Amino acid sequence: MNVERSELLAGIGHDALWALIEGRHGDPFSILGPHESGGMTIMRVYLPGAEGVDLIEAASGRVVAPFSIAHPSGLFAAAVGSRMPYRLRITWPDGEQITEDPYSFGLLLGELDLHLISEGTHYSLSRTLGAVEMSVDEVAGVRFAVWAPNARRVSVVGDFNAWDGRRNPMRLRQSAGVWELFVPRLAPGERYKFEIIDAHGNCLPQKADPVARASEAAPSTASIVASSTRFRWTDDNWMKGRSRQERLEGPISVYEVHAGSWLRENGGRSLDWAELSQRLVPYVRAMGFTHIELLPIMEHPFGGSWGYQPLGLFAPTGRYGTPEDFAYFIDRCHGAGIGVILDWVPAHFPTDVWGLARFDGTALYEHEDPREGFHRDWNTLIYNLGRNEVKGFLIASALEWLERYHIDGLRVDAVASMLYRDYSRNEGEWIPNQYGGRENLEAVEFFKHLNSIIHERCPHAMTIAEESTAWPGVTKPPEEGGLGFDMKWNMGWMHDSLSYIEKDPVYRSYHHGTMTFGMIYAYSERFILPISHDEVVYGKGSLLGKMPGDEWQKFANLRSYLAFMWGHPGKKLMFMGGEIAQPGEWNHDASISWDVLDRPAHAGLQRLVKDLNGFYGEEPALQFGDFHSEGFEWAAANDSVNSVLGMLRYAPERSSSVLVVSNFTPVPRYGYRIGVPRDGVWIERMTTDAREYGGSGLVNGAVPSEPIPAHGRQHSLSLMLPPLATVFLKSP
């Protein structure tokens, strides 16, 4: 059909044409694709660099018409008598391409999707926004969608269009500020970003996809189209096993891991997820830990942040493999009976220009005012939790890990920094809430809603707060005024107990109360006792290095302290390397010092941790009092002179009990009398002074009670307390 150039461009004003040519047009569908005009259908495509284009009938494959050059910049147009399913045959300088026209497809996202996105209640964002492999009108390809309400124009760019933002501009769905485009014949593995022109006409640095489910490994920054094929899980029994509440009542002993530095091969290469499945999982199972907690594995640009400055909240980092590889690792953990907890960071994000910062040219994810929106401690930006779309984005991220990857729990980082508007700020550097207070009311509501949604949709999953203040009700249900977390890190216990054990024993009697103070508030929340990565970095030294005395005393102190921790109410968490008494401070660029296990003292401590986990896992009396006050009593709390502490742990209904006694001096105590709740022969189940752990071998064995009152009880034991040791005795 011979048509004049003016007819091919009918209805397109001069300004609109130049906006398209220059890549500034915000409504490309108004020009490109099929349009009815004067009783015929005009097809237009914009393909800068193409040498020619033919219109092909989809059904027969025959050439219907060649496209004419409507503008020498790369705008081609053809006229046909009526609309038909069609394809394009594009001749490029280096070859030929046959594809459907991205601008021939109708609206992609439904009105309900758009409404829920705007409302902040679309909790399946990774299936709606981002890059979704799918078929539209029986054509396979990828649907791209991104929230950028203040942009003038958004394009998807990638290898498939030479990273040219003019070629694939997107359509704006104004009700939600979401841009969408279906690109035919793309497949998983394609790299892409979004090119955005802001409201002032500035072309921003190309942005990674906030909802990408896969990303390039750093230092590369492109997003990757992930496969929509579901992973073949084999963990049905695990997922349908005990409820979250049952698991909370049982033993929880967490091995905290930085995946990149747990073990490195020759040359310093980190293990990938498949290798970690073969090496880390059997090790954790053999050591008796119930859970692995991974420092953040969400995609992050700077390895030195250990993952705590993430930008890809929906994508496992490409450093250790593909999303499928990560799912395989989780599946292998569950197959070994090990739960997986992920550190998750909703508090802040880095300022990298290709990330979330001023995503569409405005403070979209962050606050505009730096008094609300900038963390000086970390040079990061703070999420604006007053914005529905941002809250929805974060909650959808949390659910992505729990639902798609079968994660068993999220440990939420830096909760205190979110709860207080004046966190780490001086007077005048923060904005009070609407009532003039320092509490961040938006964050409070966010946590309540987050935990309610997680517990409703993921009944298997638990949430844990890293909250370092005395904020009330962190682990109370939202309906009772709490934040709704299942557990909270007991930072106070950690600081107090470490400060005590670091002191020379000669001074410990003056600080006895620091070891008992934690029980005053132990049941105000459900606590985890954390000896985490934060205690072995930034010049703090290793756990072993904190201990006073000569080498023998250092190991004895550490053995006694860890056993005291396992005997104390609260779930347990230990950072990798602590279980082998790594001599040096943790270095994320190196491996744990596994070679120290050639030395008996280090191997002995490792065996002790394994046996502590085993005893804890099999003994209800060491579990019940974690969260229930009736499961704990002090057996001896006030003997500061001898630096001796005694704890009684009870099973439900006091069906059994365990006595835990610690002697924190290097002096053996012979005939030490301590009251017990029942008579009979008490059996020493563990002592940190056993020779197999590196101790001197002083043991009690079986100890009969005597009708001699002590510590307010009618019966007592006469014990031999080894120096710098903790002993466990079980009741008859």
PADOSE-162690 format. One record per residue (C-alpha): y, x, z. Coordinates in steps of 0.05 Angstrom, whole numbers, plus 5000, padded with zeros to 4 digits. Layout:
<rs>
YXZ...
</rs>
This chain:
<rs>
500050005000506550314977511850225030518650525035520151015091525350535118519949995125515350475161520850585212523249865215525849665283526450375308533450575325536151275314536451435388529451175400526751595343529952225369527652075440520452045413521252685372524253055431518952805479523852385520521751675502519351275562515750725522511651065467507550435454513850095428513650585369506650865363500250505348499649865306505649405299506548765259512448795211514148365151507148085142503748765146501249225201504849895208500850455241504751035270502251675302506152275327502352915316506853535315503354095277498653645238498353755163495953055145492852415172488251905140486951195165479451055169476150385178471950435242466250005217464950345150468151015158471850945091478951185082483550585080490050955069493351625078499051665127505851835100510552315134515651865168519252455199518153195186517453335261510453035259511352275257506351965208505951235188501550795144501750055125495749595117495148865103492148665169490148975235483149265239479149725284480950415258480351155268484651745250482452345209487352895227487953535188490254115231491554825206484955045238480454455223479453705220479153195277476652475276478752045334481151355354488551255364490551275439496150795423491550255394488850065462491749515506493549515579488549905622489749775696489149065722494748705758490648705822489949455819497349535810498849055867494249415915497150095896504149845911501749525976498350175998491549826005487950085944482650505977478850695914484551085882480051605851476851055809483750795788488751355786487452055761482652195704476851705699471351795648469951115618469250695554474650225529472849745473466250125467470050775456468351345503474051755532478351865593483351395624489251765656493751435707498951725754504151445803511051695784515851105791522351495782520351885720523651755653517451985615510452225634505452555587498452795597497553505571491453955565487354385520485953765478493353715456495554445461499154285526504553945485508053395523510353055459503352865436500752405491506452055527503951505573505650775583509350555647506749965687513349805719510849355775507449955809510950545778504350775748503651105680497251025641493951255576486851255548485151875508478951755465473252245459475052675518469452865565468553165635470653885640477253815603483254145636489553735643496253645679502053155675508653335643514352945674521552835654525652615713530952075715536252585697532652825635529953465665523053685645519453885709514054425715507454125693504153785752496953785774493953095785494752865857488352465851484252965811476952985832475953695806480654285798480654985771479155535821485355875847489656215825489055745765492255065777489954565725486253925743479453805711476553155687470653025733464252675714463451945734455952015738453651885809450252445846442852335859442652315935436252405974439252266043437951516050434251606115439852016144445251516122441350926148439351276212442851246279449550896283455951276297455751036370448651276379450551956351456651996397452251876457447352426437448253176432453753426387454154176379458654386322458455036283465355136253465155506186469855806136465555756074468656356040467456856095461156646131457157126089459357546030454857905981455858625960462658715930465658175975463557565934463456915972457156495968457455865927455055175951447955275924447455945960450355656024445055116019439755656019442856106072447555726118443655076125437155396150441055846197444755276229438354886237434755476268440655576316440154846339447154626320447653886303453553936256457254406210464754336210467954626148475054886149478654486094475054526028480054085991483354465934488754925960492855455924493255995978486656256006490356556065491855856090484255776101485055096066490254826115495454766060491754326010494354015946488053695919486153175971480752875927477753515898472954015929475754705917473255035854472255695892465055525910462755095852463254405822463853735858456453635843454854295876458654075938454853415940448353805935450454225995451753596036445053296014441453926036444953906104442653196114435753366092435553896147438153396199445153696202451453276199457653526163464853466188470753646144477553876168482553416134490053526130494552916124500453236160503553666106502853996038505554646006511754685964508554955900512454685841506154455804503954045864506553435900513453705916518753255884513153005840517352565794523852925808524852555874522052625944516152175927510752405975515352746024521752556061528352686028531652926093528853606115529753376188523852916174520653236114520053986125515554386172519055036188512855306223508855286159514255226105510954586082513053876066511453276109508352646081512852036084508351556123513651016118511850926045506150456029503650855969503351496009499451176066494750886015493951555981491951896046487151356069483951346000483052106005479552036073474851506045473451925983469952456027466351956070463951496015463151925953460652545989457052226049461052636099459452476171466252576201473452806191477053266240484353096229488753706233495453776267495753066296500953266348505753496293505252806263506152406327512652726349519052726308521653316347515353736339517454466338524754266328530954396369536053886391539853616332534453826282530653176283531952436272529951946329525951326314529150636310529050596386532051276397525451596417521652206394515251846376513651786302512051036299509851076226504751606243502151196302500950596257497951036203492751316251490950626277490150356207486450976182481250946238480450196233479150236158474350826165470250496220469949846180467950156114464050756138460350566201456551226200462851656203466751916263473952156266476352726310483552896328486253586337491653346385494553866432498853426477497552886529498852306481495351716515489651346484487851796426480651576430481850856451480950296400487250066364486249366393487049676462493350046442489850696423489851106360482550956346479551666340472351766364473652436396479252926411479353676417480453876490485654416478487554426552480454606574480055136521486655476541485155436616477955686613479556256565485456476607480756486668475056866635479757386606482057596675478758156714473857846763477758136821483457656805479357036788479356766858486856656852485956236789479855836810483355176797484055306723476555216716476354566754482854246730479753986666475253506704481453136730482552856661475752966629474352216621481252006600478952126528472452296493472953046486470153616446470554306478473154746421472455506417475155486346477755956293484755916323482356326382480056926342485957046294493157276295491957856342488057446393481857876382474657646383471257266439467657896460474158276458477457786507472357946561474258456615470159036640465359536609460659346553455259056599460458636635463658396571457058116546455257836615462057496620461257196551454156956564456256636629462356306599458656006540453255736586458655436631461555106569454754816549453854566621460854256624462053536602464453476531461453586462461254316438464554696381463955436366466955816308462256246266461356956292462256746364454756636370453357366355459257656395462657916333466558526358472758456314477657896299475857416243478157636174477857096121477357626067471057936096464257726121461857586191459258246221451958066215449958796221451358766296444858386305441359056301443959166372440058826428446258556465448758176404441857916386440957706458447357296457445256966392438656766425442356496485446656036441440355796405436955646471443155306499443254846439435854706447436454536521442654116509439153746453432953576493436053426561439352736571442652986635446853476594449052926546450452296586456252576626459852806564463252136560460951776624463851976691457651736728453952296693457752846729459153106800461653766826456154106866460954656888468154636865472054996919468755676929474556076902472856666948466256786912468656516844462556066842462555376808456854876811456154246768451153676773449553316708445752656709441752266659442951516655441151166720440151866749433051896722433852656719439053166738440953876721444654356767449154866732451655436775456255996751457856646787464056936755463957586795459858226781456858156851449857846859449657286911443157256950441556646991447256246962446555546990448454946948447354216962443053786916442153036910434553016918429153416952423253756918422254376876427954526827425854926766430355446736430555266663435455796639439356386665444156796625441757406664434857376631432758026599431657696531439157536530441158236551441558106626438758476686432958006695434657696763431257006763430056436812423956116782421855506823426355366883424154866937429654466970430754497044433253957092439454357106446053987093450954317046456854077004456153377034448853297014442753267059438553757020440254436991437555026953437955756971439456106905439956806879446156816834445957406786452457766772456957456718451656936702450456196696443855876716440955186700435954856747432654186734430953686789423753486804
</rs>
